[in-house]
Amino acid sequence: MSTSEPFRQETPARGTWDDVKDLPPSAKLVAKVLEYNDTMTQQQIAEETLLPARTVRYALSRLDEENVIESRFSFSDARKRLYSLAIDD
């Protein structure tokens, strides 16, 4: 990169619904719940899906591997993360 080139930040690739189709049913359910809710904590996802917290953690990790979710720290409680769907239509 030469000094005259402006700095460009790489945008991570976003996933598609095709990336979700081969995932476990729990990951598909979490993706659908996130589709209908803007952002949710892991606890909120567990309450909404009625899945155990451990299963939700696994589903979120699988969705993250496929780049179909985004996560960020909660401003109101830095111990929690907020998850949202990141799928290109």
Stockholm file with secondary structure:
# STOCKHOLM 1.0

chainA/1-89         MSTSEPFRQETPARGTWDDVKDLPPSAKLVAKVLEYNDTMTQQQIAEETLLPARTVRYALSRLDEENVIESRFSFSDARKRLYSLAIDD
#=GR chainA/1-89 SS CCTTSCCCCCCCCCBCHHHHTTSCHHHHHHHHHHHHSSCBCHHHHHHHHTCCHHHHHHHHHHHHHTTCEEEEECSSCTTSEEEEECBCC
#=GC SS_cons        CCTTSCCCCCCCCCBCHHHHTTSCHHHHHHHHHHHHSSCBCHHHHHHHHTCCHHHHHHHHHHHHHTTCEEEEECSSCTTSEEEEECBCC
//
